[in-house]
Amino acid sequence: MVEIFQKTNNNKRPYRFKCTGSLIHPKVVLTATHCVKSSSKQSLKVVATGKELFQNIGVLPENERNVLEIIKHSQYYSGGLYNDIALLVLQEEYKYSKYPLNSICLPDKSQNFTGRKCLAVGWGENPDHAPVPLKKVDVPIVNFQECQNLLRKTRLGDHFNLHSSFLCAGGEEGKDTCKGDGGGPLICLGENYNYVQTGIVSWGIGCGVVNQPGLYTDVVQFRDWIKQELTKYGKNRPQLTVNRETQIFSQIFNLERREVEEFPERVLAPVFHTIFAIMDLLIPMEKELSILGPCENYIDVCCDKGSEVDVPITPTPSPVKRSGCGHHNPDGIGFRITGNSDHEAQYGEFPWMVAVLREETIEGNAQSLNVYQCGGALIHPQVVVTAAHCVNSKKQFKIRAGEWDTQTKKELYPHQDREVESVTIHPQYYAGALYNDIALLFLKTPVEIAENVNVVCLPTQNTNVDLARCYASGWGKDVFGKEGRYQVILKKIELPVVPRDTCQEDLRKTRLGKHFELHKSFICAGGEPGKDTCKGDGGSPLVCPIPGQNERYQQAGIVAWGIGCGETGTPGVYVNVALFRDWIDQQMELKNIDTKYYQMWVLKLITFCGGLTYGFGNFIMEGYEEVPTSTMGSFGAYTKCGEGDRQGLDKCVEYFRCDGETKTIIPEGVNKNGFGIIDIRFGENSCEHPLDVCCKIPEGGDPGITPSEPVSPSTQGPLPPTEEPLPPPILPSFCGIRNNNGIDFKITGNNHNEAEYGEFPWMVGILKKKHVPSVDALIECGGSLIAPRVVLTGAHCVHKVMEEVL
């Protein structure tokens, strides 16, 4: 056993204890890379006592050695401590005959210690700086798969994958390695009744918790690496000699070169879909990536050896093809996951999502950790919007954009980390009740817009999104309380926005009481069983569809607080982003930052008649132009069709009677090319009927086509036009074909979930005759066509009803 000390700037204590290691040769110490990752060889000193930890240098000068070289594993990953192994080559070897010292043996590659009781040895943490006797604890080696299953029950979550470089030991109450034991050995009794080093203390969840084994670097797997590194070192430095007085080392640790083993028939290859054609070479295109796959990491695929390429495939972000904010990627980027039964988002599905991180230093270690603080959303390459309660401290923050699975770096495109330069919290933020819980993070340098990194749109001031179905996303807990686990993969949940009055009544039924008043800075969403944001999701965005758009979203809310998580009838509470749009614009202007990144665009429809009809959204259709505006909450003024100076020049007609290109009435026949966009938001349009349009009267004069009758409040739908349009051509029948963009025209302004015309062609209304003179029939129920003469519906709709009245 050896102690590893790190030089300090403290004259009274020039060295401090850093980690533990073990002698595997009179001149070589085996330890963990995380212990020496940020250290120079000049700053380290090794002390071999074998028994007692002395918290200073100089107590036993004859036992001290300087470090000649640090050999760290080239594939060490500090984010997950993968391949956490290192060698320290000493300037001077130890003389085993002089001190009660010896080398530990290394295990043979064929040895398996699963189920065996082994010893973990170390000094542990010693805040009192007093001499501490060496301690030991017996712990069982835990089966790899069993260990992974146990760790998935911790905060690591259901999708945690235990890396192959680890082995597990422990899981018994009060018996474990802990802080200060890092780099120390886990030793097991070998076949020849001598001890071999099976593991290196690496990390764990807590210390000595039942069913939570500690994690150790699996030395067996690195036996060849140790040989290769020391052999390579010996070729370039003075030869390392094996001390004849330790037969154990000469038997177990032979430095002779061996031929490289043949690769197995099947190899692991990271899936770098820089181009989809590459994916086609690796696996059939129809295959989707499953979270549960044949490889250790679900982003890896099992690939035939013949498919290997000598040149590494390095993914580079493709140029973003779409401009503007709020682009949602429902099918992911580059690959699509299946098996996501726990609300996992697709990779790159919400490119505006960021993780807000705080830097925490590890006591006794120069390395700092990035600790997850909250969620946030990009509204500009250099600005993140989040909750004030997340960043209301003097901590140093950074953000990570483009993240998806926090436990891997194998995603198609890299994430981007940026330091936060300044934080602006709303001046009326009240921490006691989280009123006005909004903050802006201004970054030192902007992120680069990429396929997996983009900005979200912001709604205009006071936009109302009641009843919209929206998405919340985040890495927070799955359930409330200590049983909850933080998520590894970004999660999403679809939630309805609850009207303010309804939400307040629902919350009054909780412990908040009947006099609770919902502050104006909040909106509500959720209330459905098991579907909610939770602890750790604070600051994350709630995004809602932009009306009339295809997969475009605006940020309506910021996760603020709630009563429990996912309780039936209890909505979550979110910051009402639309209430703060003007404030956000003002803060951006104060820093001379362009606001166009998060602005939606107003679609200016070409002048059909005397007036202009305006609609908002980033919907682009050929023949129209889009113009930016910052006043999208109201609509432009218009005049009635055919009135004023347009009298006798324009007339309201059914949309299919107006030519889509010339905007002129068609005297005969119907327009077969589609009219374009029809805005259905106006309660009082320039024409009486919502599907009539203002169309130019042709030069030959008014053909006498009359508009539709105004919609009567007593009817369930529009009356048929005065002349029936030509029936559509009969096409071959394919079931389940949805017309996402409607038929013949597309509507905008459908704020209340109105479907497009013809979007669901199987939909039927079941009418029941009524004995009311003014009404022939009313819709009794809905149904769906499953054959030209067969409708599928609910039995309660037609129970005890005679066929002749339906």
KADA-V244443 format. One line per field, one symbol per residue. phi: phi as a letter, one per 20 degrees, with the letter a starting at -180 (. if undefined). psi: psi as a letter, one per 20 degrees, with the letter a starting at -180 (. if undefined). Layout:
phi = ???
psi = ???
This chain:
phi = .cddddfceeffcfccfdbdbcfdagccddbdfffcgddeffedbdcddmbcedebeofcgfeeceeebdddffdfcffclflebbcdeefcfeeffedfcaeefdfffefcdgneecddcrdmfcfelegcffdcbecefdggfffgffffeeffnfdfdfffedccbondfmcaebgnegnfeddcfefemdeceebcgdbadmcmegmcfedcfefgfdgffffffffffffdcggfdefffcfgfffedeeffdfffffffccecfedegcffffffebgfffdfdfdcedfdfeececfgfefcfefedfcgfffedenemfedfdmcnbcecmeedmffffmfdfefcdeddeceefnbffddedfdaeabfdagccddbefffcebefedbccdnfbdfdbdeffdffceceeebcddgfdfcffcmflecbddeefcffefbgdcbdefdffgmfddgmfecddcrdffecfnfffcfeeegdcbecefeggffffffffeeffnfdfdfffedccbonefmcafbgnegnfeddcfegmddldcdeebcgdbadmbmefmcfedcfefffdffffgfffffdldfeffdefdeeefgfecfddddbdpdedcgodddcfbdceecdffbdffmdmfdfndcbecfgfedffeeldfefcmcfeenepddedeffcefcfefdececfffffoffnfefffgfefedeafffffcffffffedgecfmeeegemcmbcecnefdmffffmfdfefcdeecfdecgecfbcfebdabfdbgccddbefffcfldfgfed
psi = pqqpqpqrjohhniqqpgrqaqpiqijpppaqhihjgjqqhhiqpppohigpopkrqigmhiiqqqphqpoqphkpohhjkqlmqqpopqhpqqohhhrmqrqqqqqqhippjpiqprppprhaqniikqppqpqqppqqpppghggghghiiaihrhjpppqijqrqqbjqpjorrapiipirqoqqpahkkqpqohrppfrroapkppknqqpqpnhgijghggggghggghhirpppqpphinhgghghmpjqpqqpqqqrhpqppqnnmhqhhghhhgqqhipqpqhoairgpiiqqopqhiiqqhppoopppqqphprrrkopnhjaphrpqrjmikkpqqpjhniipqppqqppqppjpiqqqoppgrrrppiqijpppaqhihjlrkqpqrqoqjqfoijqjjrgqqrppqqpgqpoqphjpohhjkqlmqqpopqgqqrppahjorqqqqrrpkppkpiqorpqqrkaqhrqaiiqpqqgqpqqppqqppqggggggghiiaihrijpppqijqrqqbjqpjorrapiipiqqoqqqppjqolpqqohrppfrroapkppjnqqpqpnhhhjgggggghghhjlppihhjprqpooqqogbhrqpqqrrkppppiqqppqqjmjirqqqrqqpjrcijpihrqprqhijpphgikqpohqaqoiiqhcpppjhphnriqhphjqqoqqprhiroijpqrqqqpphirirqqqrhpprpqqqprqppqkopnhjaphrqqrjmikkpqqpjhniipqpoqppqlphipgqqpgrrrqpiqhjpppaqhhhjpkpqhii.
